[in-house]
Amino acid sequence: MREDSGVVSYVPGDLTLTVRAGATLSEIDAITHEHDQWLPLDPYGSPDGTIGATLSTASAGPLASSFGLPRDLVLGIEFVTGRGEVVRAGGKVVKNVAGFDLSRLLVGSWGTLGVITEVTLRLYARPAVDRTFAIELAGNEGQITAIVRAIVSSPLAPFAFVLLNRTAARAVGLGDKPIGLIRFGGNDAAVGAQIAALSQVSQPREAETEMWLKVRQLDGEAHSTIRVSSLPRRISAVAGKILTDDVPSLRTCIDPRRGVIRVIAAAGESAGTPEWAPNVLFKDEDQDHSSEVIFEKLPADVWPLVSPTVVNDGLSRRVKEAFDPSNILNPGILGPLKSDVNPASAVR
């Protein structure tokens, strides 16, 4: 779908943009920049990725903690089902409540329900001031955790805040110690006030805003990338242990406000199980919840062992059959479809 690109409609006054699925994120940024607007969608990977691929995989990056996930930025969508039907959902205005929310159904469906051909996106005014600061997380496990907790629990409202272990910090050129990267945006007064507040709990030094692109590209030619999601308070509580667990082959990036950890294994290495994993993956003793582990990238021969099929429940299979009865769209990802699904299994 990469060749099916271009702008269909752009109404700066409404902060909406409609593009074909092959438009790249860098093209969208250039177009909106002319009107001091932007699409705050910064998935891990290259800015040359297409908007269609980004939405199909529901890929998000550091800005998601403030601006939402990809599905939150989609107002309308056009796609082609496995039946060859062209379907339009949503609209081109922010206040749209018509019909079923098929836009959210398609975002993150990995092309299994339909081929996305066109999307209408919600834009934001580009901030007058956009500054990034690096916070050196020196000290022992307890000291680092205390700094992270102080920032997360403070009234600060950064655009993005991520923590990098020493291996990741070295990869992006920020020294040889664990680092916190924090991004503030807005007007001079708002940004200035937040910088002053941050200085009360840490010693920030300014960094280039382009540093975020380096963080997004940490995967590079990585062997494996694993994402762990848990409660933000749990992630903050073990941040010090994660960042001081020095495994040279692992680049670790933490978003403590979203409760997300990304572990990236260098080419030729295996991610294995870091020392901190049990503290994050096990259930709380007093709460009925557990963490979620997502394999973002693995060697081809490993996928069948850890994820023979992504979806097993009957409801999801029936949705697949309704949109793509012949199973021609990304056919392997859901495994073989069965028409005789037990209705009782539809309840997940």
C-alpha positions in Angstrom: 0.0 0.0 0.0 3.0 2.3 0.1 2.3 3.7 -3.4 -1.2 4.7 -2.4 -0.2 7.9 -0.6 -1.0 11.6 -0.7 -3.3 14.1 1.0 -7.0 13.8 0.4 -8.1 16.8 2.6 -6.5 19.1 5.1 -8.6 21.6 7.1 -6.1 23.4 9.4 -9.0 25.3 11.1 -10.6 22.0 12.1 -7.3 20.4 13.1 -8.1 17.4 10.8 -6.1 15.8 8.1 -7.2 13.0 5.7 -4.5 11.0 3.9 -4.1 7.8 2.0 -2.6 4.9 3.9 0.7 5.0 2.1 1.6 8.5 3.4 4.6 8.3 5.7 4.8 9.9 9.2 7.6 12.2 8.0 5.4 13.4 5.1 2.6 14.1 7.5 4.9 16.0 9.8 6.2 18.2 6.9 2.7 19.0 5.7 1.3 19.9 9.1 4.4 21.8 10.1 3.6 24.5 7.6 0.5 25.4 9.7 2.2 25.0 13.1 0.3 21.8 13.7 1.5 18.2 14.3 0.4 14.6 14.7 1.8 13.5 18.0 2.3 10.0 16.9 5.9 8.8 17.4 6.0 4.9 17.1 9.2 3.1 17.7 10.9 2.7 14.4 11.6 4.9 11.4 9.6 8.1 10.6 9.5 6.7 7.0 6.9 4.2 8.2 3.5 4.6 6.7 0.4 5.8 8.6 -1.4 2.6 7.4 1.2 0.3 8.9 1.3 2.4 12.1 -2.4 2.1 12.7 -2.7 -1.5 11.6 -0.1 -2.5 14.2 -1.3 0.1 16.8 2.4 1.2 17.2 3.0 3.9 19.8 6.0 5.7 21.3 6.9 8.0 24.2 4.2 10.6 23.3 1.4 8.1 23.9 1.5 8.9 27.7 0.3 12.4 27.0 -1.6 12.3 23.6 -3.0 8.8 23.6 -2.6 5.7 21.6 -3.0 5.6 17.8 -6.7 4.7 18.0 -7.2 8.0 20.0 -5.9 10.0 17.1 -8.1 8.4 14.4 -11.4 10.2 13.5 -12.4 8.2 10.5 -11.1 5.3 8.4 -11.7 3.6 5.0 -10.8 0.0 4.5 -11.4 -2.9 2.1 -12.7 -6.2 3.6 -11.8 -9.7 2.5 -15.1 -9.7 0.7 -13.9 -6.8 -1.5 -16.3 -4.3 0.1 -15.2 -0.7 0.7 -16.2 0.4 4.2 -16.1 3.9 5.7 -16.3 4.4 9.4 -16.2 7.5 11.6 -16.0 10.9 10.0 -13.9 14.1 9.4 -14.9 16.0 12.5 -13.8 15.7 16.1 -17.4 15.4 17.4 -18.5 12.3 15.5 -20.6 9.5 17.1 -22.2 7.9 14.0 -22.3 4.1 13.7 -20.2 1.4 15.2 -16.7 2.3 16.2 -15.1 0.3 13.4 -12.1 2.6 13.5 -11.0 1.2 16.9 -11.6 -2.3 15.7 -9.3 -1.9 12.7 -6.5 -0.1 14.6 -4.3 -2.9 15.9 -5.9 -5.7 13.9 -2.8 -6.3 11.9 -4.6 -6.2 8.6 -6.6 -9.3 9.4 -10.0 -7.7 9.1 -9.4 -5.2 6.2 -6.8 -3.3 4.3 -6.7 0.3 5.5 -6.7 2.7 2.5 -7.5 6.1 4.0 -7.6 7.7 7.4 -8.7 11.0 8.9 -6.5 12.1 11.8 -6.9 14.5 14.8 -4.1 17.1 14.9 -2.8 19.3 17.6 -1.3 22.8 17.6 2.5 22.6 17.6 3.9 23.9 20.9 5.7 27.2 20.8 8.4 25.7 23.1 9.6 22.1 22.9 12.5 21.3 25.1 14.1 18.0 26.2 16.2 17.4 29.3 18.4 14.5 30.4 18.5 13.4 34.1 21.4 11.3 35.2 20.1 8.5 37.4 23.2 7.9 39.4 23.3 6.1 42.8 22.0 2.8 44.1 18.7 1.1 43.3 16.8 2.9 46.1 18.0 6.4 45.1 17.1 5.9 41.5 13.6 4.6 42.4 13.1 7.6 44.7 13.9 10.1 41.9 11.6 8.3 39.4 8.7 8.1 41.9 9.2 11.8 42.8 8.9 12.8 39.1 6.0 10.5 38.3 3.9 11.5 41.4 4.7 15.3 40.9 2.3 17.8 39.2 4.7 17.8 36.2 2.9 17.2 32.9 5.7 16.4 30.4 5.0 15.4 26.8 7.1 12.3 27.3 9.2 10.7 30.0 11.3 7.6 29.5 14.1 5.9 31.4 17.1 4.2 29.7 19.5 1.7 31.2 23.2 2.3 30.7 23.3 0.2 27.5 20.5 2.2 25.9 21.9 5.5 27.1 25.2 4.6 25.5 23.5 3.7 22.3 21.9 7.1 21.9 25.0 9.0 23.0 24.0 10.1 26.5 26.9 8.7 28.4 27.5 5.5 30.4 25.0 5.7 33.2 21.2 5.2 33.4 19.4 8.3 32.1 15.9 9.8 32.3 14.7 11.7 29.2 11.9 14.2 29.8 10.2 16.4 27.2 8.2 19.6 28.0 6.1 21.6 25.6 3.8 24.6 25.6 4.4 28.3 26.0 7.5 29.9 27.7 5.8 30.3 31.1 4.4 26.8 31.3 7.7 25.1 30.2 9.7 27.4 32.5 7.6 26.5 35.5 8.0 22.8 34.9 11.7 23.0 34.4 11.9 24.9 37.8 9.8 22.2 39.5 11.9 19.4 38.0 15.1 21.1 39.3 13.8 20.6 42.8 14.1 16.8 42.6 16.9 16.3 40.0 19.7 18.0 38.1 18.5 18.1 34.5 20.7 19.1 31.6 19.2 20.1 28.2 19.4 17.7 25.3 18.5 17.9 21.7 14.9 17.2 20.8 16.2 14.9 18.0 17.3 12.6 20.8 13.8 11.1 20.8 14.3 9.8 17.3 17.3 7.9 18.5 15.3 6.4 21.3 12.6 5.4 18.8 15.3 3.7 16.7 16.9 1.7 19.5 15.6 -1.5 18.0 17.7 -1.1 14.9 18.9 -4.6 13.9 17.8 -6.1 17.2 17.5 -9.8 17.6 14.4 -9.6 19.8 12.1 -6.9 21.3 9.8 -7.8 24.2 7.3 -5.4 25.7 6.1 -5.7 29.3 3.0 -3.8 30.5 2.0 -3.5 34.1 0.6 -0.9 36.6 2.6 2.3 36.5 3.1 2.2 40.3 4.6 -1.3 40.0 7.0 -0.2 37.2 8.0 2.8 39.2 8.6 0.7 42.3 11.2 -1.5 40.5 12.7 1.1 38.2 15.9 1.3 40.2 16.4 -2.5 40.0 15.7 -2.6 36.3 18.1 0.3 35.5 20.9 -1.1 37.7 20.6 -4.6 36.3 23.5 -4.2 33.9 23.2 -6.7 31.0 25.4 -5.4 28.2 23.4 -7.1 25.5 20.1 -5.6 26.6 18.8 -2.2 25.9 16.0 -1.3 28.3 13.6 1.6 27.8 10.9 2.3 30.5 7.9 4.5 30.3 6.9 4.7 34.0 3.8 6.8 33.4 2.3 4.2 31.1 3.7 1.2 32.9 5.6 -0.1 29.9 9.0 -1.7 29.6 10.7 -2.5 26.3 13.6 -4.9 26.4 15.7 -5.0 23.2 18.3 -7.7 22.7 21.2 -6.9 20.4 21.7 -8.9 17.2 22.9 -12.4 17.9 21.8 -12.2 21.5 18.8 -13.6 23.3 16.7 -11.4 25.6 16.5 -14.2 28.2 14.9 -13.4 31.6 16.4 -10.4 33.4 16.8 -10.4 37.2 14.0 -7.9 37.7 11.4 -9.9 35.6 9.8 -11.8 38.5 9.1 -8.5 40.4 7.1 -7.2 37.4 5.6 -10.3 35.9 4.1 -12.0 39.0 0.7 -11.0 40.4 0.4 -8.7 43.3 -0.4 -10.6 46.5 -3.4 -8.4 47.2 -4.6 -7.6 43.7 -6.2 -9.7 41.0 -4.1 -8.6 38.1 -0.9 -9.5 36.3 1.4 -8.1 33.7 1.2 -8.6 30.0 4.1 -9.7 27.8 4.0 -8.8 24.1 6.6 -10.1 21.7 7.2 -7.3 19.3 10.1 -8.9 17.4 11.5 -12.4 17.4 13.5 -14.6 15.1 11.2 -16.4 12.6 11.9 -19.9 14.1 10.9 -18.7 17.6 7.5 -17.3 16.8 5.7 -20.6 16.5 7.1 -21.7 19.9 5.9 -18.8 21.9 2.8 -17.6 19.9 1.4 -20.4 17.7 -1.8 -18.3 17.3 -2.5 -14.8 18.5 -6.2 -15.2 19.1 -8.0 -18.3 20.4 -11.4 -17.0 21.5 -14.5 -17.7 19.5 -15.8 -14.1 19.4 -12.7 -12.9 17.7 -12.8 -15.7 15.2 -16.4 -14.9 14.3 -15.5 -11.2 13.8 -12.7 -12.4 11.5 -15.1 -14.6 9.5 -17.5 -11.7 9.1 -14.9 -9.4 7.6 -12.8 -12.0 5.8 -14.6 -15.3 5.4 -12.0 -16.7 3.0 -9.1 -15.9 5.3 -7.1 -14.1 2.6 -6.0 -11.1 4.7 -2.8 -11.8 6.7 -4.0 -15.4 6.9 -1.3 -16.8 9.3 -1.7 -14.4 12.2 -4.9 -15.8 13.6 -4.2 -19.4 12.8 -6.7 -21.7 11.0 -10.3 -20.5 11.2 -13.0 -22.8 12.4 -16.7 -22.3 11.4 -17.9 -24.6 14.2 -16.9 -22.5 17.2 -18.7 -23.4 20.4 -20.8 -20.3 21.3 -19.9 -20.8 25.0 -16.3 -20.1 24.1 -17.2 -16.6 22.8 -17.2 -15.2 26.3 -13.6 -14.3 27.3 
